[in-house]
């Protein structure tokens, strides 16, 4: 692990301390869990954006085979 220093507001520090005591976990552990959740949320949203942006990027290409015809041929077999 890499040691990192962060600044918290007084309210954040008090609430984090209370949650830490209630759950029996270290504050650093709670912060790591929160960062992991944020990474998962943002990563998922970022993947959705990339997929949406990529949707249809080949729709006007004329140099590609007719995929509908190829799929129809596969379905017949």
N, C-alpha and C positions, 0 to 999 in steps of 0.2 A: 504494500500500500504506500501511497504517497501522502505525506503530511501536507495539509492545506489549512490555511488560516482564513476564517470568514468573519464578517461582522454581522451581528444580529441586533435588531432593535431590542429595547428593554422588554417589550411585550413578547417578542419571539423567544427571548432567553427565558423568561418566566414560564411561558407556556411549555416550551421544550423541556424545561426542568421538571415541571409537573407531570408531563406525559412520560418522561423517562422514569420517574419514581413509580408512577402508576403501573407501567408495563414491566418494570424491572429490567430495563435495557439502558445501556449507556447512550448519552446524547449523540455521540459520534455515530453509533449504530443507527439511530433513528434518522440522522441526517443522510447517511449513506443510502438507507432504504428509500427516503424521499427523493433523493437524486436519481436512484434507479427507476422509480416510478415515473419521474419526469422524462427521463431518457426514453423509456418505453412509450409513453404517450406521444412525445414529439416525433420519435422515430416512426411510429405507426402513421401519424398524420403526414409526415414528410413522404413516406412511401405512397400514400394515397394521392398526394399532389403529383408526384412523379408519374404514377400510373395514369392519372387523369390527363396530364400533359402529353403523355405518349400515345394515348388512345387516338387512333385514326391517322397517325402520322404517315402511313403508307397508302392511304385511301386513294390518292390521285396518281400513284405511280403506275406507269404503263408498261414497265419492263419486268413486272412480276407475273407469275402464272396466275390463272384464274383459280383461286383457292376454293371457291364455292363448287366449281366443277370437279375439282380433285376430291373434295369431301363427299360430294354426291357419288362419285365413282367408288370411293371407299365404302359408303353406306350400301351400295348395291352388292358388294362382295361380301 
